[in-house]
C-alpha cells in the first residue's frame, strides 16, 4: 500500500500516506512496528489513511493516546487488544464515520464503541448515545461508577466484562435484554437494579460477580442464572 510509518524518540508513531492498512491480526502478518511496540506511547493516523486494521496496535502496552484523522472510515476494534495504558481516543472533528467525546470512541450514529481501559473513577455516558457496543468497557478495571442514559436502547455482549472496580451502574429503562457476559468478572459490583422492561438475560451475565449482595429482578424475566 501507499502507507509509511515513523516512530519518534518520544514514542510517537505516525502513520501517513494514502490508502488502507493491511490486516495485522495474525502473527504471520504482524504490523511493521511490532518489534518496537513497547516504545509506542502515542499513535497518530494522518489524513489519507482510510482505516485502522485488526491487530494494528495489539500488545502496545505503553500506548496512551490514539489520534484519528478525518479520512479514517473503518476501525477494527481488535486493533487495541492488550493496550493496557490506553487513556484517550481523539477523532478529527470533520471525520464522517467516528467521533470522540471525553477520550471515548463513538460511531457517527452515536454508538459508544470503545472506552479506553485507562478511564478511571466515574463516567457518565453522554445523553443521546443510542447503543453500547459489545466489549465497549471490557477490561476498564479502574472504572468505579457508570451512568448510562435512557437514550441507550441496546447493550452488546461482554459490554462491561472484567470492570473489576465497578461498584455502581445505572442502567437505562429502555433495555429489554442483557447479552451474555455483560457483567462477567465485575468482582466489586455489590448491587444492581435491573430495569423493569427487561425480558431476557443471556448466559453468564453475572459470572464472577463475587461481591454481589442484591439484585432486583423484574417480574418479566423468565430465566435468571
C-alpha positions as CSV (number, residue, x, y, z in Angstrom):
1,X,0.0,0.0,0.0
2,X,0.9,3.6,-0.1
3,X,1.4,4.0,3.6
4,X,4.5,4.7,5.6
5,X,5.3,4.9,9.3
6,X,7.8,6.5,11.6
7,X,8.5,6.3,15.3
8,X,10.0,9.3,17.1
9,X,12.3,9.1,20.1
10,X,9.5,10.3,22.3
11,X,7.4,7.3,21.3
12,X,5.1,8.9,18.8
13,X,4.1,6.6,16.0
14,X,2.9,8.4,12.9
15,X,1.2,6.5,10.1
16,X,0.9,8.5,6.9
17,X,0.3,8.3,3.1
18,X,-2.9,7.3,1.4
19,X,-4.7,4.0,1.3
20,X,-5.6,1.1,3.6
21,X,-3.7,-0.6,6.3
22,X,-3.4,-4.3,5.8
23,X,-4.7,-6.7,8.3
24,X,-2.2,-7.3,11.1
25,X,-4.3,-9.7,13.2
26,X,-2.3,-12.9,12.5
27,X,1.2,-13.5,14.0
28,X,2.5,-14.2,10.5
29,X,1.5,-10.8,9.4
30,X,2.4,-8.6,12.3
31,X,2.5,-4.8,12.0
32,X,5.9,-3.4,10.8
33,X,6.3,-1.6,14.1
34,X,5.6,-4.7,16.1
35,X,9.2,-5.2,17.3
36,X,9.2,-1.7,18.8
37,X,5.7,-1.8,20.1
38,X,6.7,-1.4,23.8
39,X,8.1,2.0,22.9
40,X,5.0,3.4,21.3
41,X,3.3,5.9,23.6
42,X,1.0,7.7,21.1
43,X,-0.3,6.8,17.6
44,X,-1.2,9.4,15.0
45,X,-3.2,8.2,12.0
46,X,-2.8,11.0,9.5
47,X,-5.2,12.3,6.8
48,X,-5.1,10.0,3.8
49,X,-5.1,6.7,5.8
50,X,-8.5,5.0,5.4
51,X,-8.7,2.5,8.2
52,X,-7.2,1.1,11.4
53,X,-6.9,-2.7,10.9
54,X,-7.1,-5.6,13.3
55,X,-4.0,-6.2,15.4
56,X,-2.6,-2.8,14.4
57,X,-1.7,-1.9,18.0
58,X,-2.4,-5.1,19.9
59,X,0.0,-5.5,22.8
60,X,1.2,-1.9,22.7
61,X,1.3,-1.7,26.5
62,X,2.7,1.9,26.6
63,X,0.2,3.3,24.1
64,X,-1.8,6.1,25.8
65,X,-3.4,8.1,23.0
66,X,-4.7,7.4,19.5
67,X,-5.4,10.3,17.2
68,X,-7.7,9.5,14.3
69,X,-7.8,11.8,11.2
70,X,-10.8,12.8,9.1
71,X,-10.2,10.1,6.4
72,X,-10.4,7.0,8.6
73,X,-13.7,5.3,7.7
74,X,-13.2,1.9,9.3
75,X,-11.8,0.8,12.7
76,X,-11.3,-2.8,13.7
77,X,-11.8,-2.6,17.4
78,X,-9.4,-5.6,17.9
79,X,-6.7,-3.2,16.9
80,X,-6.4,-2.2,20.6
81,X,-6.4,-5.6,22.3
82,X,-3.9,-5.6,25.2
83,X,-3.4,-1.8,25.1
84,X,-3.4,-1.7,28.9
85,X,-2.4,2.0,29.2
86,X,-4.8,3.4,26.6
87,X,-6.4,6.6,28.0
88,X,-7.7,8.6,25.1
89,X,-9.1,8.4,21.6
90,X,-9.1,11.7,19.7
91,X,-11.0,11.9,16.5
92,X,-10.8,14.8,14.0
93,X,-13.9,17.0,14.1
94,X,-14.6,16.5,10.4
95,X,-14.5,12.7,10.4
96,X,-17.8,11.4,9.0
97,X,-17.7,7.9,10.5
98,X,-16.4,8.4,14.0
99,X,-16.2,10.9,16.9
100,X,-14.7,11.2,20.3
101,X,-16.1,12.6,23.5
102,X,-14.0,12.8,26.7
103,X,-11.5,10.4,25.1
104,X,-14.1,7.7,24.4
105,X,-14.7,6.5,20.8
106,X,-18.1,6.7,19.2
107,X,-19.6,6.0,15.8
108,X,-21.2,8.8,13.8
109,X,-24.5,7.0,14.6
110,X,-24.0,7.7,18.3
111,X,-23.0,4.1,19.3
112,X,-20.3,4.0,22.1
113,X,-17.7,1.7,20.5
114,X,-14.8,1.7,23.0
115,X,-13.9,3.3,26.3
116,X,-10.2,3.4,26.8
117,X,-9.1,1.0,29.6
118,X,-7.3,3.8,31.4
119,X,-10.6,5.6,32.1
120,X,-10.9,5.9,35.9
121,X,-13.4,6.7,38.7
122,X,-16.8,7.9,37.4
123,X,-18.1,8.1,33.8
124,X,-21.4,9.2,32.5
125,X,-22.3,8.2,29.0
126,X,-23.4,11.3,27.0
127,X,-27.1,11.7,26.6
128,X,-28.1,11.0,23.0
129,X,-26.0,7.8,22.8
130,X,-28.2,5.1,21.3
131,X,-26.2,1.9,21.9
132,X,-23.2,0.5,23.7
133,X,-21.1,-1.9,21.5
134,X,-20.1,-5.4,22.6
135,X,-16.9,-5.2,24.7
136,X,-17.1,-1.4,24.9
137,X,-16.0,-1.2,28.5
138,X,-14.3,-4.6,28.7
139,X,-11.2,-4.5,31.0
140,X,-11.8,-0.9,32.1
141,X,-10.5,-2.1,35.5
142,X,-10.3,1.4,37.1
143,X,-13.9,2.5,36.4
144,X,-15.9,2.7,39.7
145,X,-19.2,4.2,38.7
146,X,-21.0,4.2,35.4
147,X,-24.2,6.1,34.4
148,X,-26.0,5.1,31.2
149,X,-28.7,7.4,29.9
150,X,-32.2,6.3,28.9
151,X,-31.4,7.2,25.2
152,X,-29.4,3.9,25.1
153,X,-31.6,1.0,23.8
154,X,-29.1,-1.7,23.2
155,X,-26.0,-3.0,25.1
156,X,-23.8,-5.6,23.5
157,X,-22.2,-8.8,24.7
158,X,-19.4,-8.5,27.3
159,X,-20.0,-4.8,27.4
160,X,-18.7,-4.4,31.0
161,X,-16.8,-7.7,31.3
162,X,-13.9,-7.5,33.8
163,X,-14.6,-4.0,35.0
164,X,-13.1,-5.2,38.3
165,X,-13.5,-2.0,40.3
166,X,-17.1,-1.2,39.2
167,X,-19.2,-0.7,42.2
168,X,-22.3,1.0,40.8
169,X,-24.0,1.2,37.5
170,X,-27.2,2.9,36.4
171,X,-28.9,1.1,33.6
172,X,-31.3,2.7,31.1
173,X,-35.0,2.0,31.4
174,X,-35.3,1.0,27.7
175,X,-33.1,-2.1,27.9
176,X,-35.1,-5.3,27.2
177,X,-32.2,-7.8,27.2
178,X,-28.8,-8.3,28.7
179,X,-26.5,-10.2,26.5
180,X,-24.1,-13.0,27.5
181,X,-21.3,-12.0,29.9
182,X,-22.5,-8.4,30.2
183,X,-21.1,-8.1,33.8
184,X,-18.9,-11.1,33.9
185,X,-15.9,-10.5,36.2
186,X,-17.3,-7.4,37.8
187,X,-15.9,-8.5,41.1
188,X,-16.7,-5.3,43.1
189,X,-20.3,-4.9,41.9
190,X,-22.4,-5.4,45.0
191,X,-25.9,-4.4,43.8
192,X,-27.7,-3.7,40.7
193,X,-31.3,-2.7,39.8
194,X,-32.4,-4.2,36.6
195,X,-34.8,-2.1,34.5
196,X,-38.5,-3.0,34.7
197,X,-38.7,-3.6,30.9
198,X,-36.1,-6.3,31.0
199,X,-37.4,-9.6,29.5
200,X,-34.3,-11.7,28.9
201,X,-30.9,-12.4,30.3
202,X,-28.1,-14.1,28.3
203,X,-25.7,-16.7,29.6
204,X,-23.3,-15.9,32.5
205,X,-24.4,-12.3,32.7
206,X,-23.2,-12.1,36.3
207,X,-20.5,-14.8,36.4
208,X,-17.6,-13.9,38.7
209,X,-19.5,-11.2,40.4
210,X,-18.1,-12.2,43.8
211,X,-19.3,-9.1,45.8
212,X,-22.9,-9.5,44.7
213,X,-25.4,-8.9,47.6
214,X,-28.6,-7.8,46.0
215,X,-30.2,-7.8,42.6
216,X,-33.6,-6.6,41.8
217,X,-35.1,-8.6,39.0
218,X,-38.3,-7.5,37.2
219,X,-41.2,-10.0,37.1
220,X,-41.0,-10.3,33.3
221,X,-37.6,-12.1,33.3
222,X,-38.4,-15.9,33.0
223,X,-34.9,-17.3,33.5
224,X,-32.2,-16.0,35.8
225,X,-28.9,-17.7,36.1
